[in-house]
Amino acid sequence: MAEATPTTTPKRKKAKRTVAAGQVHVQATFNNTIITFTDANGGALAASSAGACGFRGSKKGTAYAAQVATEKAGQAAKQQYGFSRAEVFLKGVGLGRDAAVRALAGLDIQVEGIRDVTGVPHGGVRPRKARRV
């Protein structure tokens, strides 16, 4: 009997994708700050948050925690994808808004524009039923 030898195809190395310009989405709430680096279409490349960087409790909402989270995600995006230019989208009212943009400048990522995309309520919720006495 002839032994069946499994035919293995040589594994090809995945082509390194370079994304020089993209978007940075910053969601800054009072409790946490989430940073996401995306390509021009919005596909996520790298992400981090204050909680993922080891901050807990009320420290997650601080400007310093947002700075650390931005540096962590920014280093990953620069190293893996060659990220160098970004349009920044800010959402929320937390302390991490300004700190995240400043941290981007410290990473030598050129900020091409800053846009505030915080949701604005229009109409609001239905009011309570009138109280009968």
WODAQUI-V766423 format. One record per residue. N is the residue number from 1. SS is DSSP state (~ for helix, > for strand, _ for the rest). PHI is phi in whole degrees, -180 to 180 (999 if undefined). D_CENTER is the distance of its C-alpha to the mean C-alpha in Angstrom with 1 decimal. Layout:
{{N/SS/PHI/D_CENTER} {N/SS/PHI/D_CENTER}}
//
This chain:
{{1/_/999/58.8} {2/_/-88/56.1} {3/_/-78/52.9} {4/_/-84/49.8} {5/_/-96/47.3} {6/_/-68/43.7} {7/_/-89/42.4} {8/_/-107/39.1} {9/_/-86/37.2} {10/_/-65/35.6} {11/_/-75/31.8} {12/_/-86/30.2} {13/_/-76/27.4} {14/_/-69/24.2} {15/_/-65/23.8} {16/_/-74/20.9} {17/_/-86/18.6} {18/_/-111/17.8} {19/_/-126/15.2} {20/_/-74/16.2} {21/>/-125/14.5} {22/>/-166/11.5} {23/>/-125/8.9} {24/>/-123/6.0} {25/>/-104/5.0} {26/>/-117/5.8} {27/>/-107/7.7} {28/>/-111/10.4} {29/_/-103/13.3} {30/_/-71/16.4} {31/_/-102/15.8} {32/_/-163/12.2} {33/>/-133/8.9} {34/>/-116/5.5} {35/>/-114/2.6} {36/>/-131/1.2} {37/>/-95/4.7} {38/>/-129/7.5} {39/_/-81/11.2} {40/_/-64/13.5} {41/_/-87/14.0} {42/_/100/10.6} {43/_/-77/10.8} {44/>/-66/7.8} {45/>/-106/8.6} {46/>/-150/6.7} {47/>/-146/4.4} {48/>/-159/6.0} {49/>/-143/7.6} {50/_/-64/10.9} {51/_/-66/12.9} {52/_/-71/11.9} {53/_/-90/13.1} {54/_/100/16.4} {55/_/-81/16.6} {56/_/-130/18.6} {57/~/66/20.1} {58/~/-70/20.1} {59/~/-70/18.6} {60/~/-64/15.1} {61/~/-87/15.3} {62/_/-82/16.4} {63/~/-69/15.3} {64/~/-64/15.9} {65/~/-63/13.6} {66/~/-66/10.7} {67/~/-64/12.1} {68/~/-64/12.4} {69/~/-64/8.9} {70/~/-66/7.8} {71/~/-64/10.8} {72/~/-65/10.3} {73/~/-69/7.1} {74/~/-66/8.9} {75/~/-62/12.2} {76/~/-63/11.3} {77/~/-67/10.2} {78/~/-69/13.4} {79/~/-69/15.6} {80/~/-82/15.1} {81/~/-121/14.6} {82/_/69/16.1} {83/_/-66/13.2} {84/_/-137/15.0} {85/>/-130/14.6} {86/>/-146/11.8} {87/>/-104/12.1} {88/>/-102/10.0} {89/>/-116/9.7} {90/>/-102/10.3} {91/>/-133/11.1} {92/_/107/13.3} {93/_/-123/15.9} {94/_/-75/14.9} {95/_/-71/15.7} {96/~/-81/12.2} {97/~/-58/12.1} {98/~/-70/14.4} {99/~/-62/13.7} {100/~/-66/10.1} {101/~/-67/11.9} {102/~/-65/14.7} {103/~/-65/12.9} {104/~/-63/11.8} {105/~/-64/15.5} {106/~/-69/16.5} {107/_/-90/14.8} {108/_/61/16.9} {109/_/-103/14.2} {110/>/-75/16.1} {111/>/-89/14.7} {112/>/-89/16.6} {113/>/-171/15.9} {114/>/-125/14.4} {115/>/-127/14.6} {116/>/-93/14.7} {117/_/-116/14.1} {118/_/-63/15.1} {119/_/-67/17.4} {120/_/-117/21.1} {121/_/-70/23.7} {122/_/-133/26.8} {123/_/100/29.8} {124/_/75/28.4} {125/_/-87/29.8} {126/_/-69/33.4} {127/_/-69/35.7} {128/_/-65/37.7} {129/_/-64/41.2} {130/_/-63/43.9} {131/_/-77/45.7} {132/_/-103/49.3} {133/_/-110/51.8}}
//
